[in-house]
Amino acid sequence: MEMDLVACTDIDGLMQTLSINHIPLDWRLFIDSSKLSLKAVLLHNGSNLTSIHYSRKDWPARKSLESGIMNVENQPLVELCKILLPCLYLYLNSYLKLGLTKNSVKTMNQEEPAFTYLRERFPRLSEAKLKEGIFIGPQIRDLIKDEYFEKLLQGDEKAVWESFKFVVKGFLGNRRAQNYEELVNKVLQSYKKLGCNMSLKIHFLHPHLDFSQRIVVQ
């Protein structure tokens, strides 16, 4: 540790301290940075183990609330039994669509006609948001229906977009395709081949797939 910067160079030792059998291929390194902070997190591929990260926070001292007791000051507006799980499920679907679109657009060659077409297709979208692949739901839906955009894509970029569309229709939509597991694995492989950076949204495809299987079984 130097000042506020902490670095771990002994991953094997860290895993042993946490009583975890270290298999490097089972973990992904996620890095998130900004002008004010830098965060690195080890994410387990199957999400069977908790993430490993270092975070420093200065929490204010409790004054009246006690640990071990439900610290709810006011009654919720909706009864817990009336909160439906599909609401969370639909939110996760939208969350994953935004992340997959962002990572694919960020990796596109900005000199190719496909990226130039995005500028013309969404003239009100700032250049900064376009380069970062920041789109909203309606824009993504319009782009999925845009056959001309797909014709402009070439090679790995085209493969990524096609696999993304299959996942949206066969896994993240209202209907589930019988081969949805194959669709998810294919989109992960195509994103990796294109060189897309690993993000939390892409990582969450694995636990989301497992979560979906439990819903179907139940």
Secondary structure, DSSP 8 states (H G I E B T S, - for coil): -BTTB-----HHHHHHHTT----GGGEEEEEEE-SS-EEEEEEETTS-S--EE---------SS--TTS---SS--SS-GGG--HHHHHHHHHHHHHHHHHHHHHHHS-TTSHHHHHHHHH-TTS-HHHHHHT---HHHHHHHHH-HHHHHH--HHHHHHHHHHHHHHHHTSSSS--TTHHHHHHHHHHHHHHHT----HHHHTHHHHHHHHHHHHH-
